[in-house]
Amino acid sequence: MIYGLDIGGTKIELTCFNGALRKLDSQRTATPVDDFQAFIDTLVNLIESADRQHGCQGVVGIGMPGVIDAEGHSLSANVPCATGRNVAETLAARLKRPVVVENDCRLFALSEAHGGAGAGYAHVYGAVLGTGAAGGLVLDGNLYRSRQGIAGEYGHHPLPASLREQYQLPLLDCGCGLSGCLEPYIAGPGLANLHRHLCGESLSAPELVERWRAGDKNAIATREIHMDLLGAAFANLVKAYDPDIIVLGGGLSCIEEIYRDLPQAIERHLFAGFHAPVIAPPKFGDASGARGAALLARQTMEF
């Protein structure tokens, strides 16, 4: 058995897979975000419950938000009690078995590269556009894991000075502690930030989508600026990694118009004569976190 755990700021979901990565069952519970001991106890209880149910000790892979450094320590705004802690090491000591932990957006990429929208491509980038903007790169089926664990954090590339000047955008602070990161402009809340700045009107991303589809000029103007910023962000990915395909995840990946318009927006920020990669919606979507965690556990532990 392989257990893939997807940890978020509100819930933890454990999905049980067999060796062929066929989903068998799942269970979920609330995430303790302020008490590390309660957080670890919750994970142990979920895993041991699955052990009892299946009559064996499952292999454990975990996806969680935030950055995990070279020593295995987490930096997580969504699960603050894990910041500065080595979740894999602590959990392995409690469970008496190996545990692998990785950023959830990178595991999204791994899942979509194996039997998902990126199947058949050698270089797959998975880009999540939800409450934040992060992703990961898969090369020939293997997750690219960098020296400090920060490769793929495209949401924390800086907002281009030319676009900030062109659109007279404010310099926004980012949750990572830096200022001027792309994430507060291009992620789901960023779309709302842009509209509030341009029009003085507070609307959610779904409300803005509804407005621009109905022909609202202000909403359309916000969308065009957002698409230009998104194009610049993804052009940086192309110049850095040149992937064969970019698979989108998160709430904004459900906007159909993105797949029509993003390639052209990317090419506006590339060298003349160069082209955007394939931009595709996910196959597994929200299920990719747990599935990617199970995949990584299978690969790492030679299951």
Backbone torsions as a table, in degrees:
resi	resn	phi	psi	omega
1	MET	NA	145.1	174.6
2	ILE	-123.8	128.2	177.7
3	TYR	-103.3	122.0	173.0
4	GLY	-106.2	119.6	-178.9
5	LEU	-108.9	128.3	177.7
6	ASP	-109.9	111.6	-176.2
7	ILE	-103.6	126.5	175.6
8	GLY	-123.1	-179.7	-178.8
9	GLY	-72.3	-15.3	-180.0
10	THR	-118.6	-30.0	-176.4
11	LYS	-141.8	156.7	171.0
12	ILE	-118.1	129.2	177.4
13	GLU	-121.0	127.0	174.6
14	LEU	-105.5	124.7	176.6
15	THR	-116.8	132.5	-179.8
16	CYS	-98.6	128.8	178.4
17	PHE	-120.9	153.9	170.2
18	ASN	-87.5	-178.2	-176.6
19	GLY	-61.4	-24.5	177.7
20	ALA	-88.4	6.4	178.5
21	LEU	67.6	33.2	172.4
22	ARG	-89.8	128.7	-178.5
23	LYS	-68.0	131.6	179.6
24	LEU	-105.1	-48.5	179.7
25	ASP	-165.2	172.8	178.0
26	SER	-151.8	160.2	174.6
27	GLN	-147.0	154.8	-178.2
28	ARG	-141.0	159.7	178.0
29	THR	-153.8	168.3	-179.7
30	ALA	-71.4	149.1	179.8
31	THR	-90.6	120.2	170.1
32	PRO	-74.9	114.1	-172.3
33	VAL	-101.1	-14.2	-173.9
34	ASP	-112.7	-3.7	-175.9
35	ASP	-132.1	106.9	-174.4
36	PHE	-63.8	-39.8	179.6
37	GLN	-62.5	-42.2	178.0
38	ALA	-65.9	-35.8	178.2
39	PHE	-62.0	-49.9	179.6
40	ILE	-65.3	-41.7	178.3
41	ASP	-58.7	-40.3	-179.8
42	THR	-63.9	-43.4	178.3
43	LEU	-64.0	-44.6	179.4
44	VAL	-60.7	-43.6	-179.6
45	ASN	-62.9	-41.9	178.1
46	LEU	-62.1	-46.5	-175.6
47	ILE	-68.6	-43.7	180.0
48	GLU	-68.6	-31.0	174.4
49	SER	-64.4	-41.4	177.6
50	ALA	-66.7	-37.4	176.5
51	ASP	-58.2	-46.9	-178.8
52	ARG	-64.5	-39.8	-178.4
53	GLN	-64.3	-38.5	-174.5
54	HIS	-102.9	-3.0	174.5
55	GLY	69.8	29.0	178.8
56	CYS	-159.9	169.6	173.9
57	GLN	-93.5	113.2	-178.5
58	GLY	-77.6	154.0	172.5
59	VAL	-76.2	139.0	-169.5
60	VAL	-116.9	123.1	171.4
61	GLY	-124.9	139.6	-174.4
62	ILE	-130.6	134.4	171.2
63	GLY	-113.3	132.0	178.7
64	MET	-144.4	155.5	-178.3
65	PRO	-71.7	152.9	177.4
66	GLY	104.4	-177.0	-178.3
67	VAL	-100.3	140.5	175.1
68	ILE	-118.4	117.8	-172.5
69	ASP	-80.3	-178.6	-174.5
70	ALA	-62.5	-24.8	178.5
71	GLU	-90.9	1.5	177.9
72	GLY	89.9	6.8	-179.7
73	HIS	-85.2	143.0	-175.7
74	SER	-94.5	150.3	166.9
75	LEU	-129.5	103.8	-170.9
76	SER	-136.2	115.9	176.8
77	ALA	-72.8	-31.6	-177.1
78	ASN	-79.0	-27.8	177.3
79	VAL	-127.1	73.6	-171.2
80	PRO	-60.3	-27.7	-179.6
81	CYS	-65.7	-18.8	-179.7
82	ALA	-86.7	-12.2	-178.3
83	THR	-62.3	129.1	-178.3
84	GLY	81.6	0.2	-177.6
85	ARG	-107.8	150.8	174.8
86	ASN	-98.0	95.0	-175.1
87	VAL	-65.9	-43.5	-177.7
88	ALA	-61.4	-46.4	-178.1
89	GLU	-65.7	-44.0	-179.1
90	THR	-63.8	-43.8	-178.2
91	LEU	-70.2	-39.1	179.0
92	ALA	-61.7	-38.0	178.7
93	ALA	-65.4	-37.4	179.3
94	ARG	-72.8	-38.0	-173.0
95	LEU	-90.9	-14.1	-177.5
96	LYS	59.9	43.6	175.8
97	ARG	-160.2	159.6	179.0
98	PRO	-67.3	147.7	177.2
99	VAL	-135.8	135.6	175.8
100	VAL	-115.2	135.3	-178.4
101	VAL	-127.1	136.8	178.6
102	GLU	-147.1	160.1	175.6
103	ASN	-57.2	136.2	-174.1
104	ASP	-65.2	-32.8	-179.9
105	CYS	-70.2	-35.4	176.2
106	ARG	-67.1	-35.4	178.2
107	LEU	-71.0	-30.1	171.4
108	PHE	-57.5	-46.3	179.7
109	ALA	-61.3	-44.7	-179.5
110	LEU	-61.4	-43.3	180.0
111	SER	-62.9	-45.6	-177.8
112	GLU	-70.8	-21.6	177.0
113	ALA	-77.6	-22.8	-178.4
114	HIS	-108.2	93.7	177.8
115	GLY	80.3	2.1	179.4
116	GLY	-101.5	-151.8	-177.4
117	ALA	-64.4	-23.6	-179.3
118	GLY	-93.3	5.6	-179.8
119	ALA	-59.6	134.6	179.1
120	GLY	92.5	-6.2	177.9
121	TYR	-105.8	140.4	-178.4
122	ALA	-75.6	-40.2	-176.5
123	HIS	-118.5	109.5	-175.4
124	VAL	-117.7	126.1	172.6
125	TYR	-109.3	127.3	175.3
126	GLY	-104.2	119.3	-176.5
127	ALA	-116.9	116.6	179.5
128	VAL	-93.6	128.4	176.6
129	LEU	-123.2	89.3	179.5
130	GLY	-130.2	-122.8	173.3
131	THR	-69.6	-21.2	174.9
132	GLY	-132.5	-174.2	179.7
133	ALA	-136.6	109.0	-179.7
134	ALA	-153.1	171.2	-178.1
135	GLY	-171.5	-168.6	-179.3
136	GLY	-157.4	160.6	-177.3
137	LEU	-115.5	133.2	176.8
138	VAL	-116.8	123.7	-178.7
139	LEU	-112.7	115.8	179.8
140	ASP	50.4	42.1	174.9
141	GLY	89.1	-6.7	-177.2
142	ASN	-112.6	135.5	178.7
143	LEU	-67.6	128.9	176.3
144	TYR	-75.5	118.3	-176.8
145	ARG	-118.6	115.1	-170.7
146	SER	-88.0	173.7	-175.3
147	ARG	-56.6	-44.6	-176.6
148	GLN	-109.7	4.2	177.4
149	GLY	76.7	19.3	-177.3
150	ILE	-113.4	-0.1	178.2
151	ALA	-62.2	137.1	179.0
152	GLY	99.7	-3.0	-178.2
153	GLU	-81.5	63.3	-174.4
154	TYR	-66.3	-23.8	178.8
155	GLY	-66.8	-13.8	-179.0
156	HIS	-109.7	13.3	163.7
157	HIS	-69.5	152.6	-177.4
158	PRO	-74.8	146.9	171.8
159	LEU	-60.5	127.2	179.6
160	PRO	-59.2	133.3	-178.4
161	ALA	-59.9	-34.9	-178.8
162	SER	-64.1	-38.5	-179.7
163	LEU	-76.7	-35.3	176.1
164	ARG	-61.4	-41.7	179.6
165	GLU	-70.3	-43.0	-177.9
166	GLN	-58.9	-42.0	-175.5
167	TYR	-102.5	4.7	178.8
168	GLN	51.5	53.6	-176.8
169	LEU	-88.4	146.0	176.0
170	PRO	-73.6	157.0	175.1
171	LEU	-85.9	110.7	-175.3
172	LEU	-97.8	142.2	173.1
173	ASP	-77.3	145.2	179.8
174	CYS	-107.0	153.4	179.5
175	GLY	-62.9	-16.5	-179.6
176	CYS	-78.0	-11.3	-178.6
177	GLY	105.9	-9.3	177.2
178	LEU	-96.2	169.8	175.1
179	SER	-117.2	145.6	175.6
180	GLY	81.8	12.7	174.4
181	CYS	-66.3	154.9	178.6
182	LEU	-67.5	-31.4	-172.5
183	GLU	-51.3	-46.2	-178.5
184	PRO	-67.6	-5.8	178.9
185	TYR	-107.4	-31.2	-171.2
186	ILE	-108.5	-22.0	178.9
187	ALA	-72.4	178.0	-177.0
188	GLY	-51.8	-52.3	176.9
189	PRO	-63.3	-25.6	179.3
190	GLY	-65.7	-36.0	176.7
191	LEU	-61.2	-42.0	176.9
192	ALA	-67.7	-38.2	177.2
193	ASN	-59.2	-45.0	-179.4
194	LEU	-61.0	-45.5	-177.6
195	HIS	-66.0	-38.5	179.0
196	ARG	-63.6	-40.9	179.4
197	HIS	-67.1	-41.7	-175.5
198	LEU	-76.8	-38.1	-169.6
199	CYS	-121.4	-7.7	-178.4
200	GLY	68.8	23.0	-175.5
201	GLU	-122.6	130.6	-179.4
202	SER	-93.9	110.7	177.6
203	LEU	-133.0	147.0	175.2
204	SER	-77.6	165.6	178.2
205	ALA	-57.8	-45.9	178.2
206	PRO	-61.3	-36.6	177.9
207	GLU	-66.0	-38.2	178.4
208	LEU	-65.4	-41.7	177.7
209	VAL	-59.4	-44.9	178.9
210	GLU	-61.0	-41.0	-179.0
211	ARG	-65.7	-46.7	-176.3
212	TRP	-70.7	-30.1	175.9
213	ARG	-68.8	-24.2	177.5
214	ALA	-87.2	-1.6	176.2
215	GLY	94.2	11.7	179.4
216	ASP	-66.0	122.0	-173.5
217	LYS	-64.9	-39.4	179.9
218	ASN	-65.6	-42.6	179.0
219	ALA	-65.9	-38.3	178.2
220	ILE	-64.8	-41.0	178.4
221	ALA	-62.5	-41.0	177.2
222	THR	-62.1	-44.0	-179.3
223	ARG	-61.8	-40.9	-178.2
224	GLU	-64.8	-39.6	177.5
225	ILE	-68.4	-43.9	178.5
226	HIS	-58.5	-42.9	-179.2
227	MET	-65.5	-36.4	177.8
228	ASP	-65.5	-43.5	177.6
229	LEU	-64.2	-41.2	179.2
230	LEU	-65.4	-39.6	177.4
231	GLY	-61.1	-41.5	177.9
232	ALA	-64.4	-41.4	179.7
233	ALA	-62.0	-44.1	-177.9
234	PHE	-77.0	-26.6	173.4
235	ALA	-63.5	-36.2	174.9
236	ASN	-60.5	-40.0	177.6
237	LEU	-63.2	-42.4	-179.6
238	VAL	-64.6	-42.9	-179.4
239	LYS	-68.8	-29.7	-179.5
240	ALA	-83.5	-42.8	-171.2
241	TYR	-119.7	-21.8	-178.1
242	ASP	47.8	56.0	-177.5
243	PRO	-70.7	158.2	176.4
244	ASP	-74.7	-31.1	-177.0
245	ILE	-151.1	144.5	170.7
246	ILE	-115.4	119.5	178.1
247	VAL	-99.7	126.0	-177.8
248	LEU	-92.1	142.7	174.2
249	GLY	-134.0	178.8	-178.6
250	GLY	84.5	176.1	-173.5
251	GLY	-59.3	-39.7	-177.9
252	LEU	-70.5	-16.4	178.1
253	SER	-68.1	-11.5	179.3
254	CYS	-85.0	-5.9	179.7
255	ILE	-82.8	110.0	-173.0
256	GLU	-60.3	-35.2	-175.5
257	GLU	-64.2	-22.6	-180.0
258	ILE	-58.9	-41.9	-175.6
259	TYR	-70.5	-24.9	177.3
260	ARG	-79.5	-40.7	-168.0
261	ASP	-100.9	-22.6	-173.4
262	LEU	-66.0	-40.1	179.3
263	PRO	-55.2	-44.6	179.1
264	GLN	-65.5	-38.3	179.0
265	ALA	-64.8	-37.2	177.0
266	ILE	-65.0	-45.6	-175.0
267	GLU	-65.8	-23.6	175.0
268	ARG	-63.3	-21.9	-176.8
269	HIS	-111.8	13.0	175.8
270	LEU	-104.1	170.0	174.1
271	PHE	-64.9	151.2	179.3
272	ALA	-58.8	133.6	177.3
273	GLY	89.9	-6.3	177.9
274	PHE	-100.7	154.8	-169.6
275	HIS	-124.7	155.8	175.6
276	ALA	-72.1	151.4	173.8
277	PRO	-75.1	176.9	171.9
278	VAL	-61.6	134.7	174.5
279	ILE	-113.1	120.2	-171.4
280	ALA	-132.1	149.2	172.6
281	PRO	-75.6	159.3	-177.4
282	PRO	-76.5	154.3	173.8
283	LYS	-88.6	-40.4	-174.3
284	PHE	-99.5	-19.9	174.8
285	GLY	54.7	-127.5	-176.4
286	ASP	-61.6	-21.8	-179.5
287	ALA	-78.3	-10.2	-174.8
288	SER	-67.3	-27.9	-178.7
289	GLY	-60.9	-54.0	179.7
290	ALA	-67.4	-39.7	-179.1
291	ARG	-65.2	-42.5	178.2
292	GLY	-64.5	-37.8	177.7
293	ALA	-63.1	-41.5	178.0
294	ALA	-66.2	-39.9	177.9
295	LEU	-60.9	-45.8	-178.8
296	LEU	-64.0	-41.2	177.4
297	ALA	-61.4	-42.5	179.7
298	ARG	-63.7	-43.2	180.0
299	GLN	-68.0	-45.6	-174.3
300	THR	-68.1	-38.2	-173.2
301	MET	-101.4	10.1	177.4
302	GLU	50.5	47.5	-178.0
303	PHE	-72.6	NA	NA
